[in-house]
Amino acid sequence: MGEENPLTSQTSLYRDLVRDTMRDDCRSIGADATCGDAVVSLREGAGTCVVVTDPAGRPVGILTEQDVARRIAFIAKPEQPVRDLMTGPVRTISADEFLFHAVATMRRLDIRHLPAVDGNGVLVGVLRLKDALFESTPRLMEEMDALAGDGGIEGLRAVKGRLAEIAGGLLDDGVPVPQIQALLTEVNNDVYRRVTDLVMEDMARAGQGPPPREFAVIVMGSGGRGENFIFPDQDNGLILADQGDGDREAEDAWFLELARRLTQALDTVGFPLCRGDVMATNPVWRQPLADWKRQFSSWVADGTAESLRYCDIISDFRAVRGAEDLAQSLRRHMLDTVSANRSFLRGLATESEVAGVALGFFDRFILVRDDELHEGTINLKQSGLLPLVEAVRIVAFRDSIAAPSTLGRIDALGEAGYLDRDERDYLSGAYHHLAGLILRHQVAAARDGKEVSYYVAPESLTRREKDVLVDSFKAIRRFRDRVRAELTGDIFG
């Protein structure tokens, strides 16, 4: 087994959760235990601290090896209660929090041990700073401090403002583009979660109370696939737990207010409002779970262009805040509904042909002509990446493949034997090349203070990049033709 790439190790600090690095074999003792008990626990355990907990298992203090040396050894009597000498109250962190938040918190507070707790506040492990920072650089530390923000809206706006710079640094260091996309997605989705929490705190302070029932905030599109670029707009919704005994009208009003505040706050921090109104403020994208399922089934049965477009929008989503089980239930329903519905898949394949590959006769690029601002360029997302994403997703739907990302779906189709080794390599290579060109272009534009977009001028590419782009477009076109032929019987296009 080869050694882990240190660049991969560094980016994992952004993607991993606290539970991925914490030690779950930590020792804990009650506050009534003696200092002698604490020293014995430290000596017999493998850790460098012992956490003091209340009867329910919630941390109330901590004793580290340094505390023993400074406060107990030759000073305190062995029978003295540990509560007299522990550091408390103790700062804790959720085991499901992102690792970079924990590291930034520990650096800011100058602490080396951070107890990790579950959703009930019960101790489940201890994070040691030295374990989290097995690979680090001064720049990485600066980036993590910036991404942790100060917790408020302005702090989150600053976090968003740093993403282009951080993505550029990782790109310069040779980190693979899909890993950078995964990082951008995780940070963006984390901002979503934190903004949601801030909005609900504001609503509570305004006297509007807690959520009237469970819900999940979902993001759709590239955020759902883990394929964000630098500045995605808002594609979000709310899945609500099914109706209970409460006042439906009042509950709807609460969630509408949440949606209004959330979308405005996200716009403030750097997620532009969706021009297509695919946001939780639109009742189409804010419904109880049962209604979501009925709506999706109705879209599938209807088969009109508008219904197919709605299905395409919701096809890739993930929960970023709230009850994950609501999102899982909707995802299972979607796969069960469409996997055996050949008519729907045929319609989806036909509708996806609207986004054509930007390659014409004699392998010449089809350039933008109807947009004065971007005339003479190629929209690498609309005329390259999306045709690949959509075609792969259609086959993944048919074969009930649950992998969320495009590369994950390509790999799954290869493992299942649908793609041979050459097809798999061509399609994966096409994704890597297109995503790499887009990200490099966006980073350069951000550094120069220009518009960050998906439009790339062919003359900005090297001859080799153009050649690989032609090969990528060909591979995507062949695959789309194959999918269309299999589902529609149309072999001519």
C-alpha positions, 0 to 999 in steps of 0.5 A: 500500500503506497504512502498517502499523498501529503496534498491529499492529507492536507485537503482532508482537513477541510473535508473530514469530520471531527469523528474521523480523527478523534480518539474514541478510546478516551478515559472519563471519570466523574467529578467526585473522583479523586486526583489519585483516580485521575492519575491512575486513569491517565497512567493506564490509558493510551491518551494524554487527557481524562475528561470529567463528565456528569452522571449523564456522560456530558463533559464538565471538565478536563485534566491533561498531563500538563494539568497533572504536572502543574496542579496535582504532582507534589501539590494536591493530595491524592484524595482531593476531588478532581473537580477542584483541579480540573479545567472547567467548564470545558469547551466541546465540539460536535463529532459531526463538525468539520475538522477545520472548524475544530482545529481553528477553534483549538488554535484560537483558544490555545488548547490541545485537547477538545472533547467531542460529543454526540447530538445529546452532548454526551462524550464520544471521543477526544480530538488532539491537536497533534493528531489533526495536524499531522500534515500542515503548513503555515498557509494551511493554518492561515486558510483554516483560520479564515474558513472558520470565520467568526460565526456571523454573517459578515464572517461567512461572507469573508469565508466565501470571499477566500474560496477563489484564493484557496482554490487557486493555491490548491490548483497551483500545488497540483491537487486534483480538480475533483478534490478541490471541487469536493472541498469547495462543495463541503465549505459551501454546504457548511456555510449553508448550515451555519447560515440556517442556524443563524437565521433560526436564532434570529427567528427565535429572538424575534419571538417566532419560536423553534421549528414546528416540525423536523425539516431538511435544507437541501441543495441541488445541482453541483452542490448535491453532486459534490462538484461546485466551482467557485461561485455557485448560485442558489439551488435549494429547497426544504423537505418538511416532516409530514403533517402532524396535529399542528396548525398547517397554515401557521407551520407553512408561514414559519417555514416560508419565513425561514426560506425568505430569511435564508435565501436573503442571508445566503445572497448576502454572504455570496450565493446569488439568488437563483434566476430560475427561482429554484429556491425554498421561497418557491412552494414547488421546492418547499413541501412535506415529504409525502407531497415531495414524493407525490410531486416527483411521481406526478412529474415522472408520469406527466413527461412534459418538457417542464416536468422533465426539467423539474426532475432534472433539477431535483435529481442531484441533491443532498441535505446540508442541515436538518433531518438527513432521513427525510432526504434519504427517504425522498432519494429512495422514492426517486430511484424506485420511481424512475429505474424501471420507467423506460418512457421517463428515461427516454424523455429525459434523454431526449430533453437533455439533447437541448444542451449540445456538445460544442463540436461541429463538422471537421472537429471545429468548436462551436463558438457562442454567437448570440451573446455579445459579451461572450462572443467567440468563446465556448461555454464549457459547462453548458456545452461540455460538462452538463451533457456528460453529467446528464447522460451519466445520470440517466444511466445511473437512474436506470441502473439504480446507482446511488453514487452522488458524483459524476465520477462516482457514477462513471466508476460504478457503471464501469464496475457493473460492466456497462462501460468497458475500460476504454469508455470509462477512461475516456469519460473520466478523462473528459470530466477531469479535463473540462473541470480543470479548464473551467476551474483554472479559468475561474481562478485566473479571472478571480485573481484579475478581478474579472467576471468568473464564468464558464466561458473560455476563449479557445485562443487561451488554450494550448494546442494540446489542451485544444486537442484533448478538448476535442477528444473529450467532446467526441467521447461525450458525444459518442456516449450520449449517442449510445444512451439515446439509441438504447433508450429511444431506438434512434441511432441517427440523432 
